[in-house]
C-alpha cells in the first residue's frame, strides 16, 4: 500500500522547470491525499499565470503514477493559501543562492511589504555578499523574479519577489 510518505518522496524528485530546486523545496506542495489507488496532489502556483504549471502537473502525474499501487493521480491547483517565498525550504534557499537567486529571508531581510521601494543595499549579493546592490529591473525571466546588479562584484542576480509586492 502506498503511503503519503511514498508520494512525498516521489514529489521530491519533481524539479521546478525554471529553477534548480524541486517543487517540494520550492514549497508548492500544499496537500497529499491517498485514497486507495488514487492520489490527489494539491499544489500552489508561485503565480496564477505561471507558464510552467502544465509541465509541473505532467511531471507530478508521471512520478506519482509510477508508484506501485497508484492507478490515478489527480493534480489540483489551489490559490489559497497563496504561495509566498516563505514556503521555500532551507535547502531550497541554499540551492537558489548557489544558482544566483536570492529570496526575501535569504537576503537578510524580512518579507518586504507592498509599497516598499527595492533600492540600493536592499539585497545582499549571493556571490560576494556585498550590500552594494541595486534593482536593475523589476521584471526578471519570470513574473516572480526581479533582476539586481551588484556593484561590488559586477554581477547580476535574480531575486524571488515577495508575493505582496506590486512589482
N, CA and C atoms as an extended XYZ file, in Angstrom:
501
Properties=species:S:1:pos:R:3:atomname:S:1:resname:S:1:resid:I:1 pbc="F F F"
N         0.834       -1.184        0.000 N   UNK     1
C         0.000        0.000        0.000 CA  UNK     1
C         0.882        1.252        0.000 C   UNK     1
N         0.560        2.204       -0.859 N   UNK     2
C         1.313        3.443       -0.964 CA  UNK     2
C         0.910        4.392        0.161 C   UNK     2
N         1.906        5.010        0.775 N   UNK     3
C         1.647        5.955        1.859 CA  UNK     3
C         1.885        7.394        1.379 C   UNK     3
N         1.460        8.342        2.191 N   UNK     4
C         1.734        9.751        1.894 CA  UNK     4
C         3.238       10.009        1.822 C   UNK     4
N         3.988        9.333        2.673 N   UNK     5
C         5.448        9.488        2.658 CA  UNK     5
C         6.039        9.014        1.334 C   UNK     5
N         5.500        7.915        0.778 N   UNK     6
C         5.959        7.422       -0.524 CA  UNK     6
C         5.693        8.465       -1.614 C   UNK     6
N         4.502        9.045       -1.563 N   UNK     7
C         4.127       10.052       -2.557 CA  UNK     7
C         4.984       11.295       -2.387 C   UNK     7
N         5.195       11.700       -1.146 N   UNK     8
C         6.027       12.881       -0.878 CA  UNK     8
C         7.444       12.661       -1.405 C   UNK     8
N         7.984       11.450       -1.211 N   UNK     9
C         9.329       11.136       -1.713 CA  UNK     9
C         9.374       11.239       -3.238 C   UNK     9
N         8.305       10.810       -3.900 N   UNK    10
C         8.247       10.926       -5.367 CA  UNK    10
C         8.180       12.386       -5.783 C   UNK    10
N         7.452       13.197       -5.034 N   UNK    11
C         7.329       14.623       -5.353 CA  UNK    11
C         8.651       15.364       -5.167 C   UNK    11
N         9.499       14.877       -4.259 N   UNK    12
C        10.819       15.493       -4.064 CA  UNK    12
C        11.692       15.347       -5.309 C   UNK    12
N        11.319       14.433       -6.197 N   UNK    13
C        12.083       14.219       -7.430 CA  UNK    13
C        11.552       15.036       -8.611 C   UNK    13
N        10.475       15.787       -8.386 N   UNK    14
C         9.900       16.611       -9.450 CA  UNK    14
C        10.587       17.973       -9.416 C   UNK    14
N        11.376       18.279      -10.464 N   UNK    15
C        12.074       19.560      -10.466 CA  UNK    15
C        11.172       20.703      -10.896 C   UNK    15
N        11.470       21.893      -10.407 N   UNK    16
C        10.839       23.078      -10.964 CA  UNK    16
C        11.487       23.280      -12.331 C   UNK    16
N        10.705       23.527      -13.391 N   UNK    17
C        11.284       23.647      -14.728 CA  UNK    17
C        12.178       24.872      -14.927 C   UNK    17
N        12.082       25.859      -14.044 N   UNK    18
C        12.834       27.096      -14.237 CA  UNK    18
C        13.931       27.331      -13.205 C   UNK    18
N        13.901       26.601      -12.106 N   UNK    19
C        14.846       26.825      -11.017 CA  UNK    19
C        15.490       25.500      -10.602 C   UNK    19
N        16.670       25.544       -9.981 N   UNK    20
C        17.387       24.309       -9.618 CA  UNK    20
C        16.931       23.715       -8.288 C   UNK    20
N        15.618       23.618       -8.096 N   UNK    21
C        15.048       23.056       -6.867 CA  UNK    21
C        13.857       22.174       -7.235 C   UNK    21
N        13.473       21.319       -6.298 N   UNK    22
C        12.275       20.504       -6.510 CA  UNK    22
C        11.044       21.312       -6.121 C   UNK    22
N         9.881       20.829       -6.526 N   UNK    23
C         8.648       21.521       -6.161 CA  UNK    23
C         8.398       21.439       -4.657 C   UNK    23
N         8.962       20.420       -4.006 N   UNK    24
C         8.847       20.313       -2.548 CA  UNK    24
C         9.705       21.396       -1.901 C   UNK    24
N        10.956       21.542       -2.362 N   UNK    25
C        11.850       22.567       -1.812 CA  UNK    25
C        11.303       23.975       -2.062 C   UNK    25
N        10.638       24.150       -3.198 N   UNK    26
C        10.071       25.453       -3.534 CA  UNK    26
C         8.805       25.744       -2.730 C   UNK    26
N         8.239       24.717       -2.115 N   UNK    27
C         7.056       24.897       -1.271 CA  UNK    27
C         5.745       24.895       -2.031 C   UNK    27
N         5.714       24.236       -3.185 N   UNK    28
C         4.487       24.193       -3.975 CA  UNK    28
C         3.491       23.157       -3.474 C   UNK    28
N         3.960       22.130       -2.759 N   UNK    29
C         3.080       21.038       -2.325 CA  UNK    29
C         2.304       21.477       -1.086 C   UNK    29
N         1.008       21.604       -1.245 N   UNK    30
C         0.134       22.027       -0.147 CA  UNK    30
C        -0.461       20.825        0.586 C   UNK    30
N        -0.860       19.780       -0.162 N   UNK    31
C        -1.508       18.635        0.477 CA  UNK    31
C        -1.361       17.406       -0.396 C   UNK    31
N        -1.294       16.257        0.251 N   UNK    32
C        -1.242       14.962       -0.429 CA  UNK    32
C        -2.298       14.077        0.203 C   UNK    32
N        -3.181       13.538       -0.628 N   UNK    33
C        -4.219       12.627       -0.161 CA  UNK    33
C        -4.087       11.324       -0.926 C   UNK    33
N        -4.178       10.223       -0.211 N   UNK    34
C        -4.112        8.907       -0.848 CA  UNK    34
C        -5.375        8.142       -0.462 C   UNK    34
N        -6.176        7.818       -1.472 N   UNK    35
C        -7.427        7.106       -1.259 CA  UNK    35
C        -7.373        5.815       -2.078 C   UNK    35
N        -6.863        4.772       -1.454 N   UNK    36
C        -6.697        3.510       -2.176 CA  UNK    36
C        -5.647        3.653       -3.256 C   UNK    36
N        -6.046        3.457       -4.506 N   UNK    37
C        -5.095        3.557       -5.617 CA  UNK    37
C        -5.129        4.932       -6.283 C   UNK    37
N        -5.805        5.892       -5.651 N   UNK    38
C        -5.892        7.247       -6.195 CA  UNK    38
C        -5.128        8.228       -5.301 C   UNK    38
N        -4.255        9.019       -5.929 N   UNK    39
C        -3.516       10.053       -5.213 CA  UNK    39
C        -4.025       11.406       -5.672 C   UNK    39
N        -4.241       12.294       -4.733 N   UNK    40
C        -4.647       13.662       -5.045 CA  UNK    40
C        -3.575       14.583       -4.486 C   UNK    40
N        -2.984       15.355       -5.381 N   UNK    41
C        -1.900       16.251       -5.012 CA  UNK    41
C        -2.388       17.691       -5.176 C   UNK    41
N        -2.388       18.446       -4.099 N   UNK    42
C        -2.771       19.862       -4.139 CA  UNK    42
C        -1.493       20.692       -4.191 C   UNK    42
N        -1.392       21.520       -5.220 N   UNK    43
C        -0.220       22.359       -5.422 CA  UNK    43
C        -0.592       23.832       -5.427 C   UNK    43
N         0.340       24.659       -5.002 N   UNK    44
C         0.167       26.110       -5.026 CA  UNK    44
C         1.093       26.684       -6.089 C   UNK    44
N         0.574       27.404       -7.060 N   UNK    45
C         1.461       28.026       -8.055 CA  UNK    45
C         2.157       29.244       -7.462 C   UNK    45
N         3.379       29.523       -7.927 N   UNK    46
C         4.053       30.733       -7.471 CA  UNK    46
C         3.288       31.955       -7.973 C   UNK    46
N         2.744       31.878       -9.176 N   UNK    47
C         1.896       32.919       -9.777 CA  UNK    47
C         0.807       32.217      -10.565 C   UNK    47
N        -0.376       32.763      -10.598 N   UNK    48
C        -1.501       32.110      -11.269 CA  UNK    48
C        -1.276       31.951      -12.766 C   UNK    48
N        -0.506       32.832      -13.375 N   UNK    49
C        -0.267       32.742      -14.816 CA  UNK    49
C         1.052       32.100      -15.178 C   UNK    49
N         1.668       31.397      -14.251 N   UNK    50
C         2.977       30.785      -14.496 CA  UNK    50
C         2.890       29.817      -15.670 C   UNK    50
N         3.730       30.000      -16.697 N   UNK    51
C         3.676       29.122      -17.867 CA  UNK    51
C         4.189       27.704      -17.602 C   UNK    51
N         4.821       27.483      -16.452 N   UNK    52
C         5.366       26.163      -16.132 CA  UNK    52
C         4.352       25.219      -15.502 C   UNK    52
N         3.148       25.702      -15.186 N   UNK    53
C         2.167       24.868      -14.484 CA  UNK    53
C         1.830       23.566      -15.217 C   UNK    53
N         1.570       23.594      -16.537 N   UNK    54
C         1.267       22.321      -17.210 CA  UNK    54
C         2.434       21.320      -17.149 C   UNK    54
N         3.671       21.820      -17.226 N   UNK    55
C         4.829       20.933      -17.161 CA  UNK    55
C         4.965       20.328      -15.765 C   UNK    55
N         4.769       21.134      -14.753 N   UNK    56
C         4.840       20.634      -13.375 CA  UNK    56
C         3.752       19.587      -13.156 C   UNK    56
N         2.547       19.884      -13.597 N   UNK    57
C         1.432       18.942      -13.444 CA  UNK    57
C         1.735       17.617      -14.133 C   UNK    57
N         2.267       17.677      -15.330 N   UNK    58
C         2.612       16.458      -16.070 CA  UNK    58
C         3.689       15.658      -15.343 C   UNK    58
N         4.720       16.344      -14.847 N   UNK    59
C         5.795       15.663      -14.119 CA  UNK    59
C         5.284       15.019      -12.834 C   UNK    59
N         4.392       15.710      -12.118 N   UNK    60
C         3.824       15.158      -10.886 CA  UNK    60
C         3.030       13.892      -11.209 C   UNK    60
N         2.172       13.971      -12.213 N   UNK    61
C         1.372       12.783      -12.583 CA  UNK    61
C         2.264       11.611      -12.971 C   UNK    61
N         3.315       11.891      -13.730 N   UNK    62
C         4.215       10.828      -14.184 CA  UNK    62
C         4.932       10.180      -13.001 C   UNK    62
N         5.488       10.982      -12.096 N   UNK    63
C         6.226       10.446      -10.939 CA  UNK    63
C         5.322        9.672       -9.989 C   UNK    63
N         4.176       10.252       -9.669 N   UNK    64
C         3.293        9.615       -8.691 CA  UNK    64
C         2.619        8.380       -9.289 C   UNK    64
N         2.220        8.447      -10.545 N   UNK    65
C         1.586        7.294      -11.193 CA  UNK    65
C         2.542        6.118      -11.345 C   UNK    65
N         3.837        6.386      -11.324 N   UNK    66
C         4.834        5.321      -11.445 CA  UNK    66
C         4.963        4.498      -10.165 C   UNK    66
N         4.397        4.987       -9.068 N   UNK    67
C         4.453        4.234       -7.813 CA  UNK    67
C         3.552        3.003       -7.902 C   UNK    67
N         4.064        1.864       -7.434 N   UNK    68
C         3.247        0.651       -7.399 CA  UNK    68
C         2.062        0.870       -6.476 C   UNK    68
N         0.865        0.633       -6.973 N   UNK    69
C        -0.348        0.783       -6.177 CA  UNK    69
C        -1.120        2.052       -6.499 C   UNK    69
N        -0.547        2.944       -7.306 N   UNK    70
C        -1.263        4.163       -7.704 CA  UNK    70
C        -1.718        4.002       -9.151 C   UNK    70
N        -3.017        4.016       -9.350 N   UNK    71
C        -3.593        3.910      -10.692 CA  UNK    71
C        -3.987        5.272      -11.257 C   UNK    71
N        -4.360        6.198      -10.358 N   UNK    72
C        -4.824        7.526      -10.781 CA  UNK    72
C        -4.113        8.580       -9.939 C   UNK    72
N        -3.604        9.596      -10.609 N   UNK    73
C        -3.013       10.733       -9.908 CA  UNK    73
C        -3.713       11.996      -10.389 C   UNK    73
N        -4.378       12.661       -9.476 N   UNK    74
C        -5.071       13.905       -9.787 CA  UNK    74
C        -4.294       15.071       -9.189 C   UNK    74
N        -4.069       16.101       -9.996 N   UNK    75
C        -3.388       17.305       -9.527 CA  UNK    75
C        -4.405       18.429       -9.457 C   UNK    75
N        -4.448       19.089       -8.309 N   UNK    76
C        -5.348       20.226       -8.117 CA  UNK    76
C        -4.504       21.461       -7.836 C   UNK    76
N        -4.743       22.512       -8.587 N   UNK    77
C        -4.066       23.786       -8.330 CA  UNK    77
C        -4.930       24.607       -7.385 C   UNK    77
N        -4.357       25.015       -6.286 N   UNK    78
C        -5.068       25.831       -5.300 CA  UNK    78
C        -4.437       27.218       -5.255 C   UNK    78
N        -5.264       28.185       -5.021 N   UNK    79
C        -4.777       29.564       -4.982 CA  UNK    79
C        -4.881       30.171       -3.581 C   UNK    79
N        -5.390       29.376       -2.647 N   UNK    80
C        -5.437       29.763       -1.248 CA  UNK    80
C        -5.040       28.563       -0.414 C   UNK    80
N        -4.116       28.728        0.482 N   UNK    81
C        -3.396       29.964        0.741 CA  UNK    81
C        -2.484       30.301       -0.431 C   UNK    81
N        -2.186       31.556       -0.601 N   UNK    82
C        -1.303       31.980       -1.676 CA  UNK    82
C         0.127       31.543       -1.371 C   UNK    82
N         0.838       31.113       -2.423 N   UNK    83
C         2.243       30.769       -2.264 CA  UNK    83
C         3.026       32.048       -1.979 C   UNK    83
N         4.002       31.955       -1.097 N   UNK    84
C         4.939       33.052       -0.847 CA  UNK    84
C         6.340       32.458       -0.759 C   UNK    84
N         7.388       33.271       -0.928 N   UNK    85
C         8.754       32.752       -0.796 CA  UNK    85
C         9.056       32.189        0.586 C   UNK    85
N         8.236       32.516        1.584 N   UNK    86
C         8.417       31.947        2.924 CA  UNK    86
C         8.283       30.428        2.915 C   UNK    86
N         7.631       29.876        1.901 N   UNK    87
C         7.415       28.430        1.819 CA  UNK    87
C         8.656       27.679        1.330 C   UNK    87
N         9.641       28.392        0.804 N   UNK    88
C        10.851       27.741        0.293 CA  UNK    88
C        11.639       27.171        1.466 C   UNK    88
N        12.036       25.911        1.341 N   UNK    89
C        12.780       25.245        2.418 CA  UNK    89
C        14.195       25.817        2.531 C   UNK    89
N        14.858       25.512        3.639 N   UNK    90
C        16.243       25.956        3.842 CA  UNK    90
C        17.150       25.393        2.742 C   UNK    90
N        16.953       24.112        2.386 N   UNK    91
C        17.746       23.522        1.303 CA  UNK    91
C        17.457       24.228       -0.017 C   UNK    91
N        16.180       24.543       -0.246 N   UNK    92
C        15.810       25.255       -1.466 CA  UNK    92
C        16.456       26.625       -1.528 C   UNK    92
N        16.466       27.349       -0.413 N   UNK    93
C        17.104       28.675       -0.367 CA  UNK    93
C        18.593       28.575       -0.660 C   UNK    93
N        19.212       27.553       -0.095 N   UNK    94
C        20.642       27.348       -0.311 CA  UNK    94
C        20.940       27.062       -1.785 C   UNK    94
N        20.145       26.198       -2.396 N   UNK    95
C        20.335       25.876       -3.816 CA  UNK    95
C        20.082       27.095       -4.695 C   UNK    95
N        19.062       27.860       -4.362 N   UNK    96
C        18.768       29.067       -5.140 CA  UNK    96
C        19.910       30.074       -5.027 C   UNK    96
N        20.424       30.258       -3.825 N   UNK    97
C        21.521       31.201       -3.619 CA  UNK    97
C        22.744       30.776       -4.422 C   UNK    97
N        23.058       29.483       -4.422 N   UNK    98
C        24.198       28.981       -5.188 CA  UNK    98
C        24.002       29.205       -6.686 C   UNK    98
N        22.761       29.264       -7.095 N   UNK    99
C        22.413       29.490       -8.507 CA  UNK    99
C        22.319       30.988       -8.827 C   UNK    99
N        22.460       31.840       -7.812 N   UNK   100
C        22.397       33.282       -8.021 CA  UNK   100
C        21.008       33.867       -7.902 C   UNK   100
N        20.127       33.188       -7.153 N   UNK   101
C        18.772       33.683       -6.936 CA  UNK   101
C        18.587       33.879       -5.437 C   UNK   101
N        18.293       35.103       -5.033 N   UNK   102
C        18.068       35.366       -3.616 CA  UNK   102
C        16.586       35.289       -3.303 C   UNK   102
N        16.290       35.188       -2.018 N   UNK   103
C        14.905       35.157       -1.543 CA  UNK   103
C        14.780       36.186       -0.425 C   UNK   103
N        13.593       36.653       -0.129 N   UNK   104
C        13.461       37.678        0.900 CA  UNK   104
C        14.177       37.351        2.210 C   UNK   104
N        14.016       36.155        2.750 N   UNK   105
C        14.687       35.826        4.004 CA  UNK   105
C        16.164       35.539        3.789 C   UNK   105
N        16.524       34.932        2.656 N   UNK   106
C        17.915       34.581        2.403 CA  UNK   106
C        18.789       35.808        2.206 C   UNK   106
N        18.200       36.951        1.858 N   UNK   107
C        18.993       38.156        1.638 CA  UNK   107
C        19.164       38.952        2.920 C   UNK   107
N        18.694       38.419        4.030 N   UNK   108
C        18.922       39.070        5.302 CA  UNK   108
C        17.838       40.045        5.710 C   UNK   108
N        16.721       40.023        5.033 N   UNK   109
C        15.635       40.926        5.408 CA  UNK   109
C        14.352       40.141        5.542 C   UNK   109
N        13.412       40.712        6.221 N   UNK   110
C        12.096       40.085        6.310 CA  UNK   110
C        11.365       40.295        4.993 C   UNK   110
N        10.295       39.564        4.814 N   UNK   111
C         9.488       39.733        3.609 CA  UNK   111
C         9.082       41.191        3.472 C   UNK   111
N         9.313       41.734        2.301 N   UNK   112
C         9.003       43.134        2.057 CA  UNK   112
C         7.510       43.330        1.885 C   UNK   112
N         7.021       44.430        2.375 N   UNK   113
C         5.604       44.731        2.252 CA  UNK   113
C         5.349       45.520        0.980 C   UNK   113
N         4.124       45.516        0.521 N   UNK   114
C         3.755       46.268       -0.673 CA  UNK   114
C         4.097       47.732       -0.472 C   UNK   114
N         4.611       48.340       -1.524 N   UNK   115
C         4.919       49.750       -1.477 CA  UNK   115
C         6.349       50.053       -1.063 C   UNK   115
N         7.113       49.058       -0.594 N   UNK   116
C         8.496       49.289       -0.222 CA  UNK   116
C         9.323       49.340       -1.495 C   UNK   116
N        10.100       50.376       -1.664 N   UNK   117
C        10.943       50.530       -2.840 CA  UNK   117
C        12.178       49.649       -2.709 C   UNK   117
N        12.457       48.848       -3.732 N   UNK   118
C        13.630       47.991       -3.731 CA  UNK   118
C        14.777       48.786       -4.346 C   UNK   118
N        15.641       49.344       -3.485 N   UNK   119
C        16.704       50.219       -3.957 CA  UNK   119
C        18.056       49.724       -3.481 C   UNK   119
N        19.105       50.534       -3.715 N   UNK   120
C        20.465       50.182       -3.353 CA  UNK   120
C        20.537       49.642       -1.931 C   UNK   120
N        21.293       48.576       -1.767 N   UNK   121
C        21.556       47.917       -0.491 CA  UNK   121
C        20.363       47.135        0.054 C   UNK   121
N        19.289       47.017       -0.706 N   UNK   122
C        18.134       46.266       -0.222 CA  UNK   122
C        18.387       44.769       -0.230 C   UNK   122
N        19.240       44.294       -1.139 N   UNK   123
C        19.508       42.865       -1.269 CA  UNK   123
C        21.002       42.608       -1.141 C   UNK   123
N        21.353       41.534       -0.463 N   UNK   124
C        22.750       41.130       -0.344 CA  UNK   124
C        23.096       40.240       -1.534 C   UNK   124
N        24.233       40.491       -2.164 N   UNK   125
C        24.655       39.720       -3.336 CA  UNK   125
C        24.916       38.261       -2.948 C   UNK   125
N        24.365       37.309       -3.686 N   UNK   126
C        24.591       35.899       -3.365 CA  UNK   126
C        25.996       35.436       -3.741 C   UNK   126
N        26.710       36.212       -4.543 N   UNK   127
C        28.042       35.811       -4.992 CA  UNK   127
C        29.148       36.316       -4.065 C   UNK   127
N        29.112       37.618       -3.712 N   UNK   128
C        30.198       38.188       -2.908 CA  UNK   128
C        29.741       38.673       -1.537 C   UNK   128
N        28.422       38.707       -1.294 N   UNK   129
C        27.905       39.139       -0.003 CA  UNK   129
C        27.813       40.647        0.171 C   UNK   129
N        28.142       41.395       -0.857 N   UNK   130
C        28.111       42.856       -0.781 CA  UNK   130
C        26.689       43.382       -0.636 C   UNK   130
N        26.567       44.495        0.080 N   UNK   131
C        25.293       45.200        0.172 CA  UNK   131
C        25.183       46.287       -0.889 C   UNK   131
N        26.181       46.419       -1.708 N   UNK   132
C        26.181       47.446       -2.752 CA  UNK   132
C        25.443       46.913       -3.981 C   UNK   132
N        24.147       46.748       -3.823 N   UNK   133
C        23.321       46.194       -4.895 CA  UNK   133
C        22.219       47.175       -5.243 C   UNK   133
N        21.688       47.003       -6.434 N   UNK   134
C        20.592       47.871       -6.859 CA  UNK   134
C        19.648       47.092       -7.763 C   UNK   134
N        18.408       47.513       -7.744 N   UNK   135
C        17.407       46.919       -8.621 CA  UNK   135
C        17.743       47.314      -10.050 C   UNK   135
N        17.998       46.322      -10.880 N   UNK   136
C        18.309       46.567      -12.289 CA  UNK   136
C        17.028       46.557      -13.117 C   UNK   136
N        16.132       45.616      -12.790 N   UNK   137
C        14.847       45.533      -13.473 CA  UNK   137
C        13.848       44.809      -12.582 C   UNK   137
N        12.662       45.382      -12.407 N   UNK   138
C        11.654       44.673      -11.612 CA  UNK   138
C        11.083       43.472      -12.362 C   UNK   138
N        11.462       43.325      -13.621 N   UNK   139
C        10.951       42.241      -14.457 CA  UNK   139
C        12.084       41.284      -14.786 C   UNK   139
N        12.024       40.109      -14.202 N   UNK   140
C        13.021       39.087      -14.459 CA  UNK   140
C        12.545       38.123      -15.524 C   UNK   140
N        13.171       36.948      -15.595 N   UNK   141
C        12.782       35.966      -16.603 CA  UNK   141
C        11.377       35.413      -16.380 C   UNK   141
N        10.895       35.507      -15.159 N   UNK   142
C         9.522       35.122      -14.857 CA  UNK   142
C         8.917       36.203      -13.977 C   UNK   142
N         7.625       36.198      -13.848 N   UNK   143
C         6.921       37.238      -13.100 CA  UNK   143
C         7.275       37.249      -11.618 C   UNK   143
N         7.739       36.129      -11.105 N   UNK   144
C         8.029       36.051       -9.678 CA  UNK   144
C         9.462       36.431       -9.326 C   UNK   144
N        10.258       36.895      -10.316 N   UNK   145
C        11.644       37.254      -10.046 CA  UNK   145
C        11.977       38.632      -10.610 C   UNK   145
N        12.888       39.315       -9.935 N   UNK   146
C        13.407       40.610      -10.369 CA  UNK   146
C        14.918       40.457      -10.586 C   UNK   146
N        15.511       41.409      -11.302 N   UNK   147
C        16.944       41.374      -11.573 CA  UNK   147
C        17.643       42.485      -10.782 C   UNK   147
N        18.687       42.105      -10.067 N   UNK   148
C        19.503       43.048       -9.316 CA  UNK   148
C        20.918       43.053       -9.880 C   UNK   148
N        21.657       44.131       -9.587 N   UNK   149
C        23.054       44.248      -10.010 CA  UNK   149
C        23.897       44.551       -8.789 C   UNK   149
N        25.043       43.887       -8.679 N   UNK   150
C        25.961       44.099       -7.571 CA  UNK   150
C        27.117       44.964       -8.059 C   UNK   150
N        27.271       46.124       -7.444 N   UNK   151
C        28.395       47.000       -7.795 CA  UNK   151
C        29.706       46.477       -7.213 C   UNK   151
N        29.626       45.585       -6.227 N   UNK   152
C        30.830       45.021       -5.621 CA  UNK   152
C        31.558       44.063       -6.551 C   UNK   152
N        30.833       43.078       -7.077 N   UNK   153
C        31.469       42.076       -7.951 CA  UNK   153
C        31.039       42.204       -9.413 C   UNK   153
N        30.159       43.171       -9.672 N   UNK   154
C        29.714       43.481      -11.038 CA  UNK   154
C        28.920       42.335      -11.677 C   UNK   154
N        28.175       41.594      -10.868 N   UNK   155
C        27.328       40.508      -11.366 CA  UNK   155
C        25.859       40.857      -11.207 C   UNK   155
N        25.062       40.360      -12.122 N   UNK   156
C        23.608       40.415      -11.960 CA  UNK   156
C        23.179       39.174      -11.206 C   UNK   156
N        22.066       39.294      -10.487 N   UNK   157
C        21.474       38.123       -9.849 CA  UNK   157
C        19.967       38.303       -9.801 C   UNK   157
N        19.262       37.186       -9.654 N   UNK   158
C        17.810       37.213       -9.580 CA  UNK   158
C        17.370       37.199       -8.122 C   UNK   158
N        16.191       37.746       -7.889 N   UNK   159
C        15.620       37.753       -6.546 CA  UNK   159
C        14.160       37.331       -6.640 C   UNK   159
N        13.767       36.357       -5.827 N   UNK   160
C        12.367       35.931       -5.761 CA  UNK   160
C        11.581       37.050       -5.091 C   UNK   160
N        10.617       37.614       -5.803 N   UNK   161
C         9.849       38.720       -5.257 CA  UNK   161
C         8.840       38.216       -4.227 C   UNK   161
N         8.674       38.987       -3.159 N   UNK   162
C         7.621       38.642       -2.210 CA  UNK   162
C         6.273       38.732       -2.903 C   UNK   162
N         5.362       37.897       -2.544 N   UNK   163
C         4.041       37.879       -3.174 CA  UNK   163
C         3.297       39.195       -2.958 C   UNK   163
N         3.588       39.858       -1.839 N   UNK   164
C         2.834       41.059       -1.508 CA  UNK   164
C         3.290       42.290       -2.269 C   UNK   164
N         4.392       42.195       -2.981 N   UNK   165
C         4.892       43.371       -3.688 CA  UNK   165
C         4.111       43.620       -4.971 C   UNK   165
N         4.078       44.841       -5.390 N   UNK   166
C         3.352       45.194       -6.607 CA  UNK   166
C         4.244       45.124       -7.822 C   UNK   166
N         5.533       44.768       -7.648 N   UNK   167
C         6.446       44.682       -8.784 CA  UNK   167
C         6.099       43.534       -9.689 C   UNK   167
